[in-house]
Amino acid sequence: MGGSTPEPTYREVCSGKTGHAEVVQVVFDTEVTSTREVLEVFFTIHDPTTKDRQGNDTGTQYRSVVFYHSDEQRAVAEDLIRELDLATTWAGPVVTEVRPASKFYRAENYHQDYFRNNPEQPYCAFVVAPKVRKFREKFVEMLKRSE
């Protein structure tokens, strides 16, 4: 999402030349989970202080960004970022962009459920798995609500 190339492939997005960010689109029921809770998970499982970088992955396609679908979502994201900065939750300031949602391009089928289908792949084992564990430990109550 967020780039200028129409109908980009996953590989094109990963090249960093399309302007798109590699994102997931989270669909949730606000009667069960609030926008703030979704964003608290987001800010817990990645480093929002590194511009155009997540771990060893660098480039604008790896920027920290929240694409909002309503003014309410925008306001919640901006408020939470201010709170995180004021609380000095991170060593540096949060650089997460807050932008209006544009067209979401779904990755090709081979990239769907990638972690589930490739748990032994080094990136999945050493980067994704610890984030999933962290989520399950910190947000156990949220998981119980979804059962």
N, C-alpha and C positions, 0 to 999 in steps of 0.2 A: 504494500500500500504506500501511497505517498509519492510515487514517481511519475515520470512523464511517458514512459514506454507503454503503449497499449498491449495488453495480453502478454506480459513477459513470462518467460519460462523461469523455473527455479534457478537454473544455471545462469541465466542472464541477470537475475536479481543478485546472485552471489558474485557476479563479476564487478558489481559496484558501479556499473555504467548506466543503469536505468533510473536512478534516483529513488527507487523503491527501498523501503525498509523491510527486512524479513520479519514478519509479524504473524501472530495468530489472531483470529477474530473470536472473541469470547462472547458467547450467547448465554444469558443467565436470566433467571426469574427474580425480579427485584422484590417479590414477596418472600423469597427464600434467602437471597444473598444480595447485599447492597453493593452499589457501585464502589463505595469506600472499601468494603471487604475485598472485592476483586483487586482494587488497586493496592491494598496492603499486601496481598500475596505477590503482586507484580514487583513491588519495591523490596520485598523480602528475598526473592529468589534470583535477583540479578543485581549487578552493580550499576546504579543510576548516576554515578559520578564520573564515568569515563566517556568522553566524547568520541563517538564513532568507533566504539570498541566494546566487546564483551569477551573477557578472557584473552585468548590468543587470536580471536577473530577481530580484524580491523577493517574499517571502511564504513561509509555512510549507511550501507545496508544493515549494519549492526548497531546503529544508533539506538539509544533509549528514547522511545516515543510512545505517547498515549494518543491514539486517534479517537476522538470523542464523537458521539452521535447526537448529543443534545447539550444545551447550555448547562444543564444540571451536571452532566458528566464532566464537562470542562471545569466548572467551578469546584467540584469535588477534587479533581486532579490537582488543580492549582492550589487549593487549600492544603491538601495533604503534602505537596512538595514544600510549601512554606513551613508547615509543621515539622517536617523532617529536617529541614535546614536549621530551623530555630532550635531544635532538640540536639543538633549536631550528631544525628544518628550515624552519619557517614563521616569519614575523615575530611572529605571535600564537599563542595556544594553539589546538589543534585542538578544535573544538566539535561534531564529528561525534557524532551520537547512535548508540548501539548498542542495538537493540531486537529482541525476538523477532519473527520473521516472522509476518505474518497473511495473510489472503487477498490474493493478487496479482490485480489486475484488468488485463487486457490492453487496451491502447489500441485504438481502432477501426482498421479496415484502412487508412484513409487516412493514419494516423500510423505505420504499420509501414514499416520501411526508409526512413524520412523523409530521412535524409541522402543515401543512395544515389539516391533518386528526385528530390531537390531540391537538387543541389549548388550551384546558382547563387543559391538563396534567400539573402539577406544573412546571416541568422543562421548558416546552414550554412557559407557561404563565410568569414565573419569570426570565428566562434566555434568551430564544430565542426571545421572543416578543420584549424586549427592544433593542436587537441587530438589529432586522428587522426595528424597528422605527428609530433607529440611522442611518441605511443605507438609508432609504427613505428620511430622512431629509438632510443628508449630500450629498447624491449623486442623488438628484432630476434630475439634467440635464442628467445624465447617464440613468436614468429610462425613460426620455422623448425620448431619442435616440432609445430605444428598443421598443417603441410602434409601 
